[in-house]
Amino acid sequence: MPSQARAEIGHLARREDAAVRVNWSGDPEIAAWGVSMGAAVEYGISSARHSERKGRMITSALFVSAELAESPYETGPVLHWRGVREREKNSGSWPVKTDQERSHWDWSPLKAVGPLRFGMTPRQVADALGGEVPAGRQGHFPYWWWGGGAAGPWTLTDDRFEQTGVTAHYWYLDSLPVLGAVTVHGRTGPQIAHAGDPPADWEL
C-alpha cells in the first residue's frame, strides 16, 4: 500500500542519508536513486471475467536514469509518455473541504454540471468558474516521435481547477477543444444534486 511504501522508503532513505522530496502527485521522490513513487487504484477480475476496481490503492513507481533523475516528470521521454505538462508541484498535503465549504451544483444529465455546460470552450469554462486560472493543464503533441522531438500543435486535454475542485476534460470538435466531461474531485469538489435528491460528493 502507498502509505506502507512511503514509510519504508523514508526509513531506507534516512539510513542511507538520501534526500526525499515530494513529486507532482504528492508521493516520495529520491533523485539520488532515480525513483519517483506513485499510487494507482487496484484492479482485479470479477466473477463475470471483467476487470473491476477494488477498494484500495497500490504502489506504482517510475525508475529513471541519472540524466533524468533531477526532474523526471519534466523531461522529454516522460512528458511524451505521461502527457504531463504545466503541472504545479505538490506540497505533499492534499486539501480537504468540509461540507459547509463546498458549493452545491445541480446536475442535468448529458447537458451540464453546475455552471459547466458540455460544449463550452476552455475560456468559457474558466469564465463560468469566476475566472479561475487552471492550477494544472494536461495535453500532448500528436507526433512527438517525429524527428526526435515534438511536432504539431500541443493538444489540450484537461484543465484542473483546484479552488473549485473540478477537472474539465476536452474533446475536439472542428479542431477546437470543447468540454466533453467533468470530474468532481471527491475531497474538494462541489456537492451534486439531481432532481431534488440530497447532495452527494460524487465523482462524475
C-alpha positions in Angstrom: 0.0 0.0 0.0 1.3 3.6 -0.7 1.4 4.5 3.0 3.5 1.5 3.8 5.8 2.1 0.8 6.2 5.7 1.9 7.2 4.7 5.4 9.7 2.1 4.2 11.2 4.4 1.6 11.6 7.1 4.2 13.3 4.8 6.6 15.7 3.5 4.0 16.5 7.0 2.8 17.3 8.2 6.3 19.6 5.1 6.8 21.4 5.9 3.5 21.3 9.7 4.0 19.4 10.3 0.8 17.1 13.3 0.4 13.4 12.6 0.0 11.2 15.2 -1.8 7.6 15.3 -3.0 6.8 14.8 -6.6 3.8 16.3 -8.6 1.4 13.7 -7.2 2.4 14.2 -3.6 4.4 11.0 -3.4 8.0 10.5 -2.4 10.8 11.0 -4.9 14.5 10.4 -4.4 16.7 11.9 -7.1 19.8 10.2 -5.8 18.2 6.8 -6.6 16.3 7.9 -9.7 12.9 6.8 -8.3 9.6 8.6 -8.1 6.7 6.9 -6.4 3.1 7.0 -7.2 -0.2 5.2 -6.5 -2.8 3.5 -8.6 -6.2 2.0 -7.9 -6.1 -1.7 -7.6 -8.0 -3.7 -10.2 -9.0 -7.4 -10.3 -11.1 -9.8 -12.3 -14.7 -10.2 -11.4 -16.6 -13.5 -11.3 -18.0 -12.5 -14.7 -14.4 -12.2 -16.0 -14.5 -8.4 -16.3 -11.9 -6.1 -14.8 -13.3 -4.2 -11.8 -11.9 -1.6 -9.4 -11.1 -2.8 -5.9 -11.3 -0.9 -2.6 -7.7 0.1 -2.1 -4.7 1.8 -3.6 -1.5 0.1 -4.6 2.0 1.4 -5.1 3.5 2.3 -8.5 7.0 3.6 -9.3 8.9 5.4 -12.0 12.6 4.5 -12.3 14.8 6.8 -14.4 18.4 7.1 -15.5 20.8 9.6 -13.8 20.3 12.1 -16.6 16.5 12.3 -15.9 16.6 11.9 -12.1 16.6 15.6 -11.1 13.2 16.3 -12.7 11.8 13.1 -14.2 8.3 14.4 -14.9 9.7 17.4 -16.8 12.0 15.5 -19.2 11.2 14.6 -22.8 10.6 10.8 -22.6 8.3 11.0 -19.6 6.4 14.1 -20.8 5.6 12.3 -24.0 4.6 9.1 -22.2 2.6 10.7 -19.5 1.4 13.8 -21.2 2.3 15.7 -18.0 2.6 19.5 -18.8 2.1 22.7 -16.9 1.5 21.0 -13.6 2.4 22.6 -10.3 4.4 20.6 -7.9 2.5 19.2 -5.0 3.5 20.3 -1.4 2.7 16.8 -0.1 -0.5 17.8 1.6 -3.9 17.3 -0.1 -6.7 19.8 0.7 -10.0 18.6 2.1 -13.1 20.8 2.3 -15.9 20.4 4.8 -19.5 20.1 3.6 -20.1 23.7 4.6 -17.2 24.8 2.4 -18.4 23.0 -0.7 -20.7 24.7 -3.2 -23.9 23.0 -4.3 -24.4 22.3 -8.0 -27.3 20.9 -9.9 -26.7 18.2 -12.5 -28.6 18.0 -15.8 -27.7 14.6 -17.3 -25.9 14.9 -20.7 -26.2 18.7 -20.6 -24.5 20.4 -17.6 -22.8 20.0 -14.2 -23.4 23.2 -12.3 -22.4 26.2 -14.4 -20.4 24.0 -16.8 -22.3 23.1 -19.9 -20.9 20.5 -22.2 -19.6 22.1 -25.4 -18.0 25.1 -23.7 -14.6 26.3 -24.8 -11.7 26.3 -22.3 -12.2 30.1 -22.0 -15.9 29.7 -21.3 -15.2 27.1 -18.7 -12.8 29.4 -16.8 -15.3 32.3 -17.1 -18.1 30.1 -15.7 -15.9 29.3 -12.7 -15.4 33.0 -11.9 -12.3 33.4 -14.0 -10.3 30.8 -12.0 -7.0 30.0 -13.6 -6.3 26.3 -14.0 -3.8 25.0 -11.5 -2.6 22.4 -14.0 -3.1 21.6 -17.6 -2.6 18.3 -19.4 -2.2 17.6 -23.1 0.1 16.1 -25.7 1.8 16.6 -29.0 0.3 14.5 -31.8 3.7 13.4 -33.4 6.2 13.6 -30.5 8.3 10.8 -32.1 8.8 12.7 -35.4 12.4 13.9 -35.9 13.4 13.2 -32.4 11.2 16.0 -30.9 7.6 17.2 -30.5 5.8 18.0 -33.8 2.4 19.5 -34.5 0.3 21.7 -32.2 0.1 20.9 -28.5 -3.4 19.5 -27.8 -5.1 20.5 -24.5 -7.0 17.6 -22.9 -7.6 18.6 -19.3 -7.8 21.7 -17.1 -7.6 21.2 -13.3 -9.3 23.8 -11.2 -8.1 23.3 -7.6 -10.2 26.1 -6.0 -13.5 24.9 -7.4 -12.5 21.2 -7.1 -13.2 20.0 -10.6 -11.3 19.0 -13.7 -12.5 19.8 -17.2 -11.9 17.3 -19.9 -11.9 18.4 -23.5 -12.5 16.7 -26.8 -12.1 18.2 -30.3 -15.0 19.4 -32.4 -14.0 21.1 -35.7 -10.4 21.2 -34.5 -11.3 23.2 -31.4 -11.3 21.9 -27.8 -14.8 21.8 -26.2 -15.9 20.5 -22.8 -16.9 16.8 -23.0 -16.6 15.7 -19.4 -16.2 17.0 -15.8 -14.6 15.2 -12.9 -15.8 16.4 -9.5 -13.0 15.9 -7.0 -14.0 13.8 -4.1 -12.2 15.8 -1.4 -12.7 19.3 -2.5 -15.3 19.4 -5.2 -18.9 20.7 -5.1 -21.8 18.6 -3.8 -24.0 17.5 -6.7 -27.8 17.3 -6.6 -30.1 15.8 -9.2 -33.9 16.3 -9.4 -34.1 17.4 -5.8 -32.0 14.5 -4.4 -29.8 15.2 -1.4 -26.3 16.5 -2.4 -23.6 13.9 -2.6 -19.9 14.3 -3.3 -19.9 12.0 -6.3 -17.0 11.7 -8.7 -18.5 12.1 -12.2 
